[in-house]
Amino acid sequence: MASAGRAVPLDSPVLAAGIRNFTFHDGHAPALHDLAVSVAPGSFTAILGASGSGKSTLGRLLSGWLAPGGHGRLAGFLELAGTRLDFDGGTGDPRIDPAQWGRQVGFVPQDPAGVLSTVRATVAEELAFGLENTGMDRAGMKAAVERTAALLGLAGQLDQDPARLSGGQLRRLAIGCAIIPGPPVLVMDEPFASLDAAGANELAVLVRDLLKQGTAVVILSQAVDPLLLEAGTWLVLADGTLTSGGPPAAPRSGSGLLPPAIRRLDLETASSPAPRPSSRRVEEELPAGPAALELREVFFGYPEVPERRRRRRRQEPGPDPRAMVLQDINLSVHPGEIVAVTGPNGAGKSTLLRHFNGLLRPTAGTVLVRGGDIAGAPVGKTATSAGLLFQQPRDQLFERSVLREVGFGLDRLFGPAKAADYAAAALEAVGLAGAAQEHPAELPASAQRLLALATVLARRPAVLALDEPTVALDGDGLALLDTAVRSAAEAGAAVVLVTHELGYARAAAHRILSLDGGRLVPA
């Protein structure tokens, strides 16, 4: 696991850390300080913290993904499987071997794509990748892949290209890749994000089974998901240090130990918020005139896998070379209307949104934006009227600063004066006005998602298409999102948001639709 270390007694925890401070090389202040974590074999620990609390940094340190020395300076110790490594931030510190560490600690990062090899053509091959590196025989790999896929609801996707998976399916795959080698510790950062109800239930069952087998499970979260109530220990993180800890009953007792920005999904699940008072019957109060967005009899299917790739994947030709992901979709969204679309992972919700700006073209049917058919129009031109927030912020963040990111291309659309005003207003709307000169990659995941939203808002599009906008947001971030979405609708934008959070959908949307089996119906 490292080039230096000393043995400790056999009854030591399976994973532990004592951190006096950890500072990134370009950081001005410690990201973590004055905290201790100890994980016993077979234990269930929840580490709760709002956006920017340091929980992802802690999770990466515990899992060996953030090696001291390479990424920052650690003063303290890390302990794994009976070996303790002491650090003082100097050149003589021990070096962690991430591959060796990873055999003991499985890790699922907040961005599930980060755990995938990206060189495998199917879900089955991706799951088997780590086992191949250990030299497991083919029969054993096949059995392990099928067993893991069944546990995570991926049995029907084993021959599918990982790039074609939905966000929830991709997270299930990342969890599968982490657990399939059977590590004694599993650390997961926001594992419930983008999972549908079935996926959340399957994950809960999986965690319980792992605990019974003696695996230690650590979940990092900005929300109290119902499963976390079963944890033996809650640790609450704020400003890079632990502020409280103990069984779940202690921080939940109303003593103020749980920061208000940590969302209470356990309560939302039990009793979802009622619709907001301003909700109204759309057909009665929306202005007359053409819809801002209209889909007419839209069908869509991905092209058949080329024969050479089918041979490489050892797939048999399917009976339907172009299976329809979307079937006979008819949708009209008027200016000022907020429509929520729900449905299981893999139903085609992201595929639906990508039709709004022409990133995907219907196999049959028509898409109209502001009354005009977008068939044949360049995506860049359509995107000025139909703004799309991708499910992963990394898919649309590329600039060197927050201000440059949100201002990119605005001068060509509106002129320099308006561009500056629109960029400033968008950053103010998402609470990032004070972070204008920061690098987007250095923002916490919640702020990255809000920045991606700001890049869409700044263009003042007629249609806002938001793909899982609540993922990674704590309570403060959700409030900023909600205010920004409502303000855009009040200014005349038509909003379509995809979400698995029914409580938020009921509170924010005028209509809720469900996409399942390729068809869009009232929820």
Buried (B, 14 or more C-beta within 10 A) or exposed (E): BBEEBEEBEEEBBBBBBBBBBBBBEEEEEBBBBEBBBBBBEBBBBBBBBBBBBBBBBBBBBBBBBBBBBEBBBBBBBBBBBBBBBBBEBEEEBBBBBBEEBBBBBBBBBBBBBBBBEEEBBBBBBBBBBBBEEEEBEEEEBBEBBBEBBEBBBBBEBBBBBBEBBBBBBBBBBBBBBBBBBEBBBBBBBBBBBBBBEEBBBBBBEBBBEBBEEEBBBBBBBBBBBBBBEEBBBBBBBBBBBBBBBBEBEBBBEEEEBBBEBBBBBBEBBEEBBEBBEEBEEBEEEBEEEEBBBBBBEBBBBBEBBEEEEBEEBEBEEEEEEEEBBBBBBEBBBBBBBBBBBBBBBBBBBBBBBBBBBBBBBBBEBEBBBBEEEBEEBEBEEBBBBBBBBBBBBBEBBEBEBBBBBBBBBBBEEBEEEEBBEBBBBBBEBBBBBEBBEBBBEEBBBBBBBBBBBBBBBBBBBBBBBBBBBBBBBBBBBBEBBBEBBBEBBEEEBBBBBBBBBBBBBBBBBBBBBBBBEBBBEEB
